């Protein structure tokens, strides 16, 4: 009886070892019984191209995901990727300094591929160049800003150039045509009148302009 009990205990030890060894390296994934680890679904990036961006400050958004785009950048990609069939909407969250940016092809659904056709187009903000005048009583003054010119009217107190200038651009206003020279050219020549007759009667002849040279 004692020998039989010893033999049962000795046989039970390798039996448990076999059972434990067969479970080693196996995964339990609920109902699945394939024995392999679960895989994550594929995700795809959202991005596109940028044109006309010369200033800093542009911030794009795709839902809660935001992206700051550097000056002179020509492309962008959001850090957060999306799964297939997920919706995306790219918008301008913050405009850059001195420019206005718009988005085209900015919304859609992920079609099991990276989105690369979002387009961001930026145009500079334009500003008028002008100022004030004082003491202008005659015509003829011409101001210039590069090739752009303006001729204020007599008695004008302000002026504005017709062509606007982009943000961060330089300007230089100068007098293109001097007023003093034009004023002299527009002054009537001095007139000469015949002297009174020797008998003291005033001549009836009209005054006539003097002849130069």
MITIMAR-795872 format. One record per residue: residue number from 1; x negated, y negated, z negated of N, C-alpha, C in turn. Coordinates in Angstrom, 1 decimal. Last residue first. Layout:
[rec NUM [X Y Z] [X Y Z] [X Y Z]]
...
***
This chain:
[rec 213 [-12.4 -137.9 75.0] [-13.5 -137.8 76.0] [-13.5 -138.8 77.0]]
[rec 212 [-8.9 -138.1 74.7] [-10.2 -137.7 74.2] [-11.2 -137.7 75.3]]
[rec 211 [-6.6 -140.6 74.5] [-7.2 -139.6 75.4] [-8.6 -139.3 74.9]]
[rec 210 [-3.9 -141.1 72.3] [-5.2 -141.5 72.8] [-5.8 -140.3 73.6]]
[rec 209 [-0.4 -141.3 73.2] [-1.5 -140.6 72.6] [-2.9 -141.1 73.2]]
[rec 208 [1.3 -144.5 73.0] [0.9 -143.3 73.8] [-0.3 -142.7 73.1]]
[rec 207 [4.2 -146.3 72.2] [2.9 -145.9 71.8] [2.5 -144.6 72.6]]
[rec 206 [6.0 -148.2 74.8] [5.9 -147.2 73.7] [4.4 -146.9 73.4]]
[rec 205 [6.3 -151.7 75.3] [5.8 -150.4 75.7] [5.6 -149.4 74.6]]
[rec 204 [7.2 -154.1 74.5] [8.2 -153.0 74.5] [7.6 -151.7 75.0]]
[rec 203 [5.3 -156.1 72.3] [5.4 -155.4 73.6] [6.5 -154.3 73.4]]
[rec 202 [6.4 -158.9 70.6] [5.9 -157.5 70.5] [6.2 -156.8 71.8]]
[rec 201 [5.1 -162.2 71.1] [6.2 -161.3 71.3] [5.6 -159.9 71.3]]
[rec 200 [3.1 -164.0 71.0] [3.6 -163.6 69.7] [4.8 -162.6 69.9]]
[rec 199 [1.8 -164.7 73.3] [2.9 -165.6 72.8] [3.5 -165.1 71.5]]
[rec 198 [0.1 -162.6 73.8] [-0.5 -163.8 73.3] [0.6 -164.8 72.8]]
[rec 197 [1.7 -159.6 72.4] [1.4 -160.6 73.5] [0.8 -161.9 73.0]]
[rec 196 [0.2 -157.2 70.3] [1.2 -158.2 70.6] [0.7 -159.1 71.7]]
[rec 195 [-1.5 -154.3 71.8] [-1.4 -155.4 70.8] [-0.3 -156.4 71.2]]
[rec 194 [-0.1 -151.1 72.3] [-0.6 -152.3 72.9] [-0.5 -153.4 71.8]]
[rec 193 [-1.2 -148.3 70.4] [-0.1 -149.2 70.9] [-0.8 -150.5 71.4]]
[rec 192 [-2.1 -144.9 70.2] [-2.6 -146.3 70.4] [-1.4 -147.1 70.9]]
[rec 191 [-2.3 -142.2 67.8] [-1.6 -142.9 68.9] [-2.1 -144.3 69.0]]
[rec 190 [-4.1 -139.2 67.1] [-3.8 -140.5 66.7] [-3.2 -141.3 68.0]]
[rec 189 [-2.4 -136.0 67.6] [-3.6 -136.9 67.8] [-3.1 -138.3 67.4]]
[rec 188 [-1.0 -134.0 65.0] [-0.8 -134.7 66.2] [-2.0 -135.7 66.4]]
[rec 187 [-2.4 -130.9 63.8] [-2.1 -132.3 63.5] [-2.0 -133.1 64.8]]
[rec 186 [-3.2 -128.3 64.5] [-1.8 -128.6 64.6] [-1.4 -130.1 64.3]]
[rec 185 [-5.9 -128.2 63.9] [-5.4 -128.0 65.3] [-4.0 -128.4 65.5]]
[rec 184 [-5.8 -128.5 61.1] [-6.4 -129.6 62.0] [-6.0 -129.5 63.4]]
[rec 183 [-4.6 -126.1 60.4] [-4.0 -127.4 60.1] [-4.5 -128.5 60.9]]
[rec 182 [-6.6 -124.3 61.2] [-5.3 -124.4 61.9] [-4.6 -125.6 61.7]]
[rec 181 [-8.6 -124.9 59.4] [-8.9 -125.1 60.8] [-7.6 -125.2 61.6]]
[rec 180 [-7.3 -124.4 56.9] [-7.8 -125.7 57.2] [-8.0 -125.9 58.7]]
[rec 179 [-6.7 -121.6 57.0] [-5.6 -122.6 57.1] [-6.1 -124.0 57.4]]
[rec 178 [-8.3 -119.1 58.7] [-8.4 -120.1 57.8] [-7.3 -121.2 58.0]]
[rec 177 [-7.3 -115.8 59.0] [-7.4 -117.1 59.8] [-7.3 -118.2 58.8]]
[rec 176 [-7.7 -114.0 57.0] [-8.1 -113.7 58.3] [-8.3 -114.9 59.2]]
[rec 175 [-8.7 -113.7 53.8] [-8.1 -114.7 54.7] [-8.6 -114.4 56.1]]
[rec 174 [-8.1 -110.4 52.3] [-8.9 -111.5 52.7] [-8.1 -112.5 53.6]]
[rec 173 [-8.0 -107.6 50.2] [-7.2 -108.7 50.8] [-8.1 -109.9 51.1]]
[rec 172 [-8.4 -104.3 50.2] [-9.3 -105.6 50.2] [-8.5 -106.6 50.9]]
[rec 171 [-8.1 -101.1 48.6] [-7.6 -102.2 49.4] [-8.4 -103.4 49.2]]
[rec 170 [-8.3 -97.5 48.4] [-8.8 -98.9 48.2] [-8.1 -99.9 49.0]]
[rec 169 [-6.1 -95.0 46.9] [-6.8 -95.6 48.1] [-7.3 -97.0 47.7]]
[rec 168 [-4.7 -94.1 44.8] [-6.1 -93.8 44.8] [-6.8 -94.3 46.0]]
[rec 167 [-1.7 -93.9 46.8] [-2.4 -93.9 45.5] [-3.8 -93.4 45.6]]
[rec 166 [-1.6 -95.6 50.0] [-1.5 -94.4 49.1] [-2.2 -94.6 47.8]]
[rec 165 [0.1 -98.5 50.9] [-1.2 -97.9 50.6] [-1.0 -96.7 49.7]]
[rec 164 [2.3 -99.8 53.5] [2.0 -99.4 52.2] [0.7 -98.6 52.1]]
[rec 163 [2.4 -102.6 55.6] [2.0 -101.2 55.5] [1.6 -100.9 54.1]]
[rec 162 [3.0 -105.3 55.4] [4.0 -104.4 55.9] [3.6 -102.9 55.7]]
[rec 161 [2.2 -107.1 52.4] [1.7 -106.5 53.6] [2.8 -105.5 54.1]]
[rec 160 [3.7 -110.0 51.1] [3.6 -108.5 51.0] [3.2 -108.0 52.3]]
[rec 159 [3.7 -113.0 49.1] [3.4 -112.3 50.4] [3.3 -110.8 50.1]]
[rec 158 [5.1 -116.1 47.8] [4.7 -114.7 47.7] [4.4 -114.1 49.1]]
[rec 157 [5.8 -118.6 48.5] [5.1 -118.4 47.2] [4.7 -117.0 47.0]]
[rec 156 [5.8 -120.7 51.4] [6.0 -119.4 50.8] [5.2 -119.3 49.5]]
[rec 155 [5.4 -123.1 52.8] [6.0 -123.2 51.5] [6.3 -121.8 50.8]]
[rec 154 [5.5 -121.4 55.9] [5.2 -122.6 55.1] [6.1 -122.6 53.8]]
[rec 153 [5.1 -117.8 55.6] [5.7 -119.0 56.1] [5.3 -120.2 55.3]]
[rec 152 [2.2 -115.6 56.1] [3.3 -116.2 55.3] [3.8 -117.5 55.9]]
[rec 151 [1.4 -113.1 58.0] [1.4 -114.5 58.1] [2.5 -115.2 57.3]]
[rec 150 [-0.6 -110.2 57.6] [0.7 -110.9 57.3] [0.5 -112.4 57.4]]
[rec 149 [-2.1 -107.1 58.7] [-2.1 -108.5 58.5] [-0.7 -109.0 58.2]]
[rec 148 [-4.3 -104.4 58.7] [-3.0 -104.8 58.4] [-3.0 -106.3 58.1]]
[rec 147 [-6.9 -103.6 58.8] [-6.3 -103.9 60.0] [-4.8 -104.4 59.9]]
[rec 146 [-7.6 -104.8 55.6] [-8.1 -104.0 56.7] [-7.6 -104.5 58.0]]
[rec 145 [-5.5 -107.0 55.2] [-5.9 -105.9 54.4] [-6.4 -104.8 55.3]]
[rec 144 [-5.3 -110.6 55.6] [-5.6 -109.3 56.1] [-5.9 -108.3 55.0]]
[rec 143 [-3.3 -113.5 56.3] [-4.0 -112.6 55.4] [-4.2 -111.3 56.0]]
[rec 142 [-3.1 -116.6 57.8] [-3.0 -115.2 58.1] [-3.9 -114.4 57.1]]
[rec 141 [-1.5 -119.7 58.0] [-2.3 -118.8 57.2] [-2.0 -117.4 57.6]]
[rec 140 [0.4 -121.1 59.5] [-0.9 -120.8 60.1] [-1.8 -119.8 59.3]]
[rec 139 [2.4 -123.8 58.3] [2.2 -122.5 58.9] [0.7 -122.3 59.3]]
[rec 138 [2.1 -125.6 55.1] [2.2 -125.5 56.5] [2.1 -124.1 57.0]]
[rec 137 [1.8 -125.4 52.4] [2.9 -126.3 52.9] [3.0 -126.2 54.4]]
[rec 136 [0.8 -123.8 49.6] [1.0 -123.5 51.1] [2.1 -124.4 51.6]]
[rec 135 [0.6 -123.8 46.9] [0.0 -124.9 47.6] [0.1 -124.8 49.1]]
[rec 134 [0.2 -120.3 46.3] [0.5 -121.6 45.8] [-0.2 -122.7 46.7]]
[rec 133 [1.4 -116.9 46.2] [0.8 -118.1 46.9] [1.1 -119.4 46.2]]
[rec 132 [0.9 -113.5 45.1] [1.5 -114.9 45.0] [0.7 -115.9 45.8]]
[rec 131 [1.1 -110.3 46.7] [0.7 -111.2 45.6] [1.5 -112.5 45.7]]
[rec 130 [0.6 -106.8 47.7] [1.1 -108.2 47.9] [0.6 -109.0 46.7]]
[rec 129 [1.2 -103.6 48.8] [0.1 -104.6 48.4] [0.6 -106.0 48.7]]
[rec 128 [3.2 -100.8 47.8] [3.0 -102.1 48.5] [1.9 -102.9 47.9]]
[rec 127 [2.3 -97.3 47.9] [2.6 -98.6 47.1] [2.4 -99.8 48.0]]
[rec 126 [3.2 -93.8 47.9] [2.8 -95.1 48.6] [3.2 -96.3 47.8]]
[rec 125 [1.9 -90.7 46.8] [2.8 -91.8 46.6] [2.3 -93.1 47.2]]
[rec 124 [1.1 -88.1 49.2] [0.7 -89.1 48.2] [1.8 -90.2 48.0]]
[rec 123 [2.5 -84.8 49.1] [2.3 -86.1 49.8] [2.0 -87.2 48.8]]
[rec 122 [2.3 -81.3 49.2] [2.1 -82.5 48.4] [1.9 -83.7 49.4]]
[rec 121 [3.8 -78.2 49.3] [3.4 -79.3 50.1] [3.4 -80.6 49.3]]
[rec 120 [3.7 -74.8 48.9] [3.7 -76.1 48.1] [3.1 -77.2 48.9]]
[rec 119 [5.2 -71.8 49.7] [4.5 -73.0 50.2] [4.7 -74.2 49.3]]
[rec 118 [5.0 -68.3 49.4] [5.5 -69.6 48.8] [4.6 -70.7 49.3]]
[rec 117 [4.0 -65.9 50.4] [4.5 -66.9 51.4] [5.2 -68.1 50.8]]
[rec 116 [3.4 -63.7 48.9] [2.3 -64.6 49.3] [2.7 -65.8 50.2]]
[rec 115 [4.1 -61.2 46.7] [4.7 -62.4 47.4] [3.5 -63.4 47.7]]
[rec 114 [3.3 -57.7 47.1] [3.0 -59.0 46.6] [3.6 -60.2 47.4]]
[rec 113 [6.1 -55.4 47.2] [4.9 -55.9 47.8] [4.6 -57.3 47.1]]
[rec 112 [8.7 -54.6 46.6] [7.6 -53.6 46.5] [6.3 -54.1 47.2]]
[rec 111 [10.0 -57.1 46.8] [10.3 -56.0 47.7] [9.1 -55.0 47.8]]
[rec 110 [11.4 -59.4 44.6] [10.2 -58.6 44.9] [10.6 -57.3 45.7]]
[rec 109 [13.5 -61.9 45.9] [13.4 -60.7 45.1] [12.1 -59.9 45.6]]
[rec 108 [13.3 -65.5 45.7] [13.6 -64.3 46.3] [13.6 -63.1 45.4]]
[rec 107 [12.0 -68.8 46.3] [12.8 -67.9 45.5] [13.1 -66.7 46.4]]
[rec 106 [10.5 -70.6 47.9] [10.2 -70.5 46.5] [10.9 -69.4 45.7]]
[rec 105 [10.3 -71.7 50.4] [10.2 -70.2 50.3] [9.9 -69.8 48.8]]
[rec 104 [8.7 -74.7 49.2] [9.6 -74.0 50.2] [9.3 -72.5 50.1]]
[rec 103 [8.5 -77.5 47.1] [8.3 -76.0 47.2] [9.2 -75.5 48.3]]
[rec 102 [6.6 -80.6 46.9] [7.8 -79.8 47.1] [7.5 -78.4 47.3]]
[rec 101 [5.1 -83.3 45.1] [5.0 -82.0 45.7] [6.4 -81.3 45.8]]
[rec 100 [3.7 -86.5 45.2] [5.0 -85.8 45.1] [4.9 -84.4 45.8]]
[rec 99 [1.2 -88.4 43.5] [1.7 -87.6 44.6] [3.0 -87.0 44.2]]
[rec 98 [0.0 -89.5 41.2] [-0.1 -90.2 42.5] [0.4 -89.4 43.7]]
[rec 97 [-0.7 -86.5 39.5] [-0.8 -88.0 39.5] [-0.9 -88.6 40.9]]
[rec 96 [1.9 -84.0 40.2] [0.5 -84.5 40.0] [0.5 -86.0 40.0]]
[rec 95 [4.8 -83.0 38.3] [4.2 -83.6 39.5] [2.8 -84.0 39.2]]
[rec 94 [5.7 -80.0 36.7] [5.1 -81.3 36.5] [4.4 -81.8 37.8]]
[rec 93 [7.0 -77.9 38.0] [7.3 -78.2 36.6] [6.9 -79.6 36.3]]
[rec 92 [8.4 -76.8 40.9] [7.4 -77.8 40.3] [7.8 -78.2 38.9]]
[rec 91 [9.0 -73.3 41.1] [9.4 -74.7 41.1] [8.3 -75.5 40.6]]
[rec 90 [10.0 -70.1 42.1] [8.9 -71.0 41.9] [9.4 -72.4 42.1]]
[rec 89 [11.6 -67.4 41.1] [11.9 -68.7 41.5] [10.7 -69.6 41.1]]
[rec 88 [12.4 -63.9 41.5] [11.4 -64.9 41.2] [11.9 -66.3 41.7]]
[rec 87 [13.7 -60.7 40.4] [13.9 -62.0 41.0] [12.8 -63.0 40.6]]
[rec 86 [12.7 -57.4 41.0] [12.8 -58.5 40.1] [12.9 -59.8 40.9]]
[rec 85 [12.2 -55.3 42.8] [13.6 -55.8 42.6] [13.8 -56.9 41.6]]
[rec 84 [9.2 -54.3 41.1] [10.1 -54.3 42.3] [11.5 -54.6 42.0]]
[rec 83 [7.9 -56.5 38.6] [8.3 -55.2 39.1] [9.1 -55.3 40.4]]
[rec 82 [5.4 -59.0 38.6] [6.8 -58.6 38.5] [7.0 -57.2 39.1]]
[rec 81 [2.7 -60.6 36.8] [3.2 -59.8 37.9] [4.6 -59.3 37.6]]
[rec 80 [1.4 -63.6 35.7] [2.3 -62.5 35.4] [2.9 -61.9 36.6]]
[rec 79 [-0.1 -65.6 36.8] [-0.8 -64.6 36.1] [0.1 -63.4 35.8]]
[rec 78 [0.4 -66.6 40.2] [0.8 -66.6 38.8] [0.1 -65.4 38.1]]
[rec 77 [-1.8 -68.2 42.5] [-1.2 -66.9 42.1] [-0.8 -67.0 40.6]]
[rec 76 [-2.5 -70.4 45.2] [-2.2 -70.1 43.8] [-1.6 -68.8 43.6]]
[rec 75 [-4.5 -72.5 47.4] [-3.7 -71.4 47.1] [-3.4 -71.2 45.6]]
[rec 74 [-6.0 -74.8 47.5] [-5.3 -74.4 48.8] [-4.4 -73.2 48.6]]
[rec 73 [-6.9 -77.6 45.5] [-6.6 -76.2 45.7] [-5.8 -75.9 46.9]]
[rec 72 [-7.2 -80.3 45.0] [-7.9 -79.7 46.2] [-7.7 -78.2 46.4]]
[rec 71 [-6.9 -79.9 41.5] [-7.0 -80.8 42.6] [-7.7 -80.1 43.8]]
[rec 70 [-5.3 -76.8 40.3] [-6.4 -77.8 40.3] [-6.3 -78.7 41.6]]
[rec 69 [-2.3 -76.1 38.7] [-3.1 -76.0 39.9] [-4.1 -77.1 40.0]]
[rec 68 [-1.2 -74.2 36.1] [-1.7 -75.5 36.4] [-2.6 -75.3 37.6]]
[rec 67 [1.8 -72.3 35.6] [0.4 -72.3 36.2] [0.0 -73.7 36.6]]
[rec 66 [4.0 -70.3 33.7] [3.5 -71.6 34.2] [2.1 -71.5 34.7]]
[rec 65 [6.8 -68.3 33.1] [5.4 -68.3 33.5] [5.0 -69.6 34.1]]
[rec 64 [9.5 -68.4 32.8] [8.7 -68.8 31.7] [7.2 -68.9 32.0]]
[rec 63 [10.0 -69.0 36.2] [10.7 -68.6 34.9] [9.9 -69.2 33.8]]
[rec 62 [7.4 -70.2 37.2] [8.2 -69.1 37.7] [8.9 -68.5 36.5]]
[rec 61 [6.0 -73.4 38.0] [6.6 -72.5 37.1] [7.3 -71.4 37.8]]
[rec 60 [3.1 -75.6 38.2] [4.2 -74.8 38.8] [4.7 -73.8 37.8]]
[rec 59 [1.8 -78.7 37.9] [2.1 -77.5 37.2] [3.3 -76.9 37.8]]
[rec 58 [-0.7 -81.1 38.7] [0.4 -80.2 39.2] [0.5 -79.0 38.4]]
[rec 57 [-3.0 -82.4 37.9] [-1.8 -82.6 37.1] [-0.6 -81.7 37.6]]
[rec 56 [-5.1 -84.2 40.3] [-4.8 -83.2 39.3] [-3.5 -83.4 38.6]]
[rec 55 [-5.0 -84.7 43.9] [-5.0 -85.2 42.5] [-4.7 -84.0 41.6]]
[rec 54 [-4.6 -83.6 46.4] [-5.9 -84.3 46.1] [-6.0 -84.8 44.7]]
[rec 53 [-2.9 -81.5 48.3] [-3.1 -81.8 46.8] [-4.5 -82.3 46.6]]
[rec 52 [-2.3 -80.6 50.9] [-2.2 -82.0 50.5] [-2.4 -82.4 49.1]]
[rec 51 [-0.9 -77.4 50.1] [-1.5 -78.3 51.1] [-1.3 -79.8 50.6]]
[rec 50 [-1.1 -74.0 49.1] [-0.9 -75.4 48.7] [-1.6 -76.3 49.7]]
[rec 49 [0.5 -70.8 49.2] [-0.4 -71.8 49.6] [-0.1 -73.1 49.1]]
[rec 48 [1.1 -68.2 46.7] [1.3 -68.8 48.0] [0.2 -69.8 48.3]]
[rec 47 [2.6 -65.6 44.5] [1.7 -66.7 44.9] [2.0 -67.3 46.2]]
[rec 46 [2.9 -63.0 42.4] [3.7 -64.0 43.1] [2.8 -65.2 43.3]]
[rec 45 [2.2 -59.4 42.4] [1.9 -60.8 42.1] [2.8 -61.7 42.9]]
[rec 44 [3.9 -56.5 41.0] [3.4 -57.3 42.2] [3.3 -58.7 41.8]]
[rec 43 [3.7 -53.2 39.6] [4.1 -54.6 39.5] [3.4 -55.4 40.7]]
[rec 42 [5.0 -49.9 39.0] [4.1 -50.8 39.8] [4.6 -52.2 39.7]]
[rec 41 [5.6 -48.5 35.7] [6.1 -48.9 37.1] [5.1 -49.9 37.7]]
[rec 40 [3.4 -46.2 34.2] [4.0 -47.5 34.2] [4.5 -47.8 35.6]]
[rec 39 [4.0 -42.7 33.4] [3.3 -43.7 34.2] [4.1 -45.0 34.2]]
[rec 38 [3.6 -40.3 30.7] [4.4 -41.2 31.6] [3.6 -42.3 32.2]]
[rec 37 [1.4 -37.4 30.8] [1.7 -38.7 30.3] [2.6 -39.5 31.2]]
[rec 36 [2.8 -34.0 31.2] [1.9 -35.1 31.6] [2.4 -36.4 31.0]]
[rec 35 [4.6 -31.9 30.7] [3.3 -31.8 30.1] [2.3 -32.9 30.4]]
[rec 34 [7.2 -31.8 31.6] [6.1 -31.5 32.6] [4.8 -31.3 31.9]]
[rec 33 [9.6 -32.2 30.5] [8.8 -31.1 29.9] [7.7 -30.7 30.9]]
[rec 32 [11.7 -34.8 29.3] [10.8 -34.3 30.3] [9.9 -33.2 29.7]]
[rec 31 [13.1 -35.6 27.1] [13.7 -34.5 27.9] [12.7 -33.9 28.9]]
[rec 30 [10.2 -36.6 25.5] [11.7 -36.5 25.4] [12.2 -35.3 26.2]]
[rec 29 [7.6 -35.9 25.9] [8.2 -37.1 26.5] [9.7 -37.0 26.5]]
[rec 28 [4.7 -34.8 24.5] [6.1 -34.6 24.4] [6.8 -35.9 24.9]]
[rec 27 [1.8 -33.2 25.8] [2.5 -34.4 25.4] [4.0 -34.1 25.4]]
[rec 26 [-1.0 -31.0 24.7] [0.4 -31.2 25.3] [1.0 -32.5 24.9]]
[rec 25 [-3.4 -30.5 23.4] [-3.4 -31.2 24.7] [-2.1 -31.4 25.4]]
[rec 24 [-2.3 -27.5 21.8] [-3.3 -28.6 21.9] [-3.3 -29.2 23.3]]
[rec 23 [-0.6 -25.4 21.8] [0.0 -26.7 21.7] [-1.0 -27.8 21.9]]
[rec 22 [-2.3 -23.2 21.8] [-1.5 -23.4 23.0] [-0.8 -24.7 23.0]]
[rec 21 [-3.5 -23.3 19.3] [-4.3 -23.6 20.5] [-3.4 -23.8 21.7]]
[rec 20 [-1.3 -22.5 17.7] [-1.9 -23.9 17.6] [-2.7 -24.3 18.8]]
[rec 19 [-1.1 -19.8 18.5] [0.0 -20.7 18.6] [-0.5 -22.2 18.6]]
[rec 18 [-3.6 -18.7 17.8] [-3.2 -18.7 19.2] [-2.1 -19.7 19.4]]
[rec 17 [-3.5 -19.1 15.0] [-4.5 -19.8 15.8] [-4.2 -19.8 17.3]]
[rec 16 [-1.5 -17.3 14.3] [-1.3 -18.8 14.1] [-2.3 -19.6 14.9]]
[rec 15 [-2.8 -14.9 15.0] [-1.6 -15.3 15.6] [-1.3 -16.8 15.5]]
[rec 14 [-5.1 -14.8 13.3] [-5.3 -15.1 14.7] [-4.0 -15.4 15.4]]
[rec 13 [-3.5 -14.3 10.8] [-4.4 -15.5 11.0] [-4.7 -15.7 12.5]]
[rec 12 [-2.1 -11.9 10.8] [-1.4 -13.2 10.9] [-2.3 -14.4 11.2]]
[rec 11 [-4.0 -9.9 10.4] [-3.4 -10.0 11.8] [-2.7 -11.4 11.9]]
[rec 10 [-4.6 -10.2 7.7] [-5.7 -10.4 8.7] [-5.1 -10.6 10.1]]
[rec 9 [-2.1 -9.6 6.6] [-2.7 -10.9 6.4] [-3.8 -11.2 7.5]]
[rec 8 [-1.9 -6.9 7.3] [-0.9 -7.9 7.8] [-1.5 -9.3 7.7]]
[rec 7 [-4.1 -5.7 5.9] [-4.0 -5.7 7.4] [-3.0 -6.7 7.9]]
[rec 6 [-3.3 -6.0 3.3] [-4.5 -6.7 3.8] [-4.5 -6.8 5.3]]
[rec 5 [-1.1 -4.3 3.1] [-0.9 -5.7 2.9] [-2.1 -6.5 3.4]]
[rec 4 [-2.3 -1.8 3.5] [-1.4 -2.3 4.5] [-1.2 -3.8 4.3]]
[rec 3 [-3.9 -1.5 1.2] [-4.5 -1.6 2.5] [-3.6 -2.2 3.5]]
[rec 2 [-1.9 -1.3 -0.8] [-2.8 -2.4 -0.8] [-3.5 -2.6 0.5]]
[rec 1 [-0.8 1.2 0.0] [0.0 0.0 0.0] [-0.9 -1.2 0.0]]
***
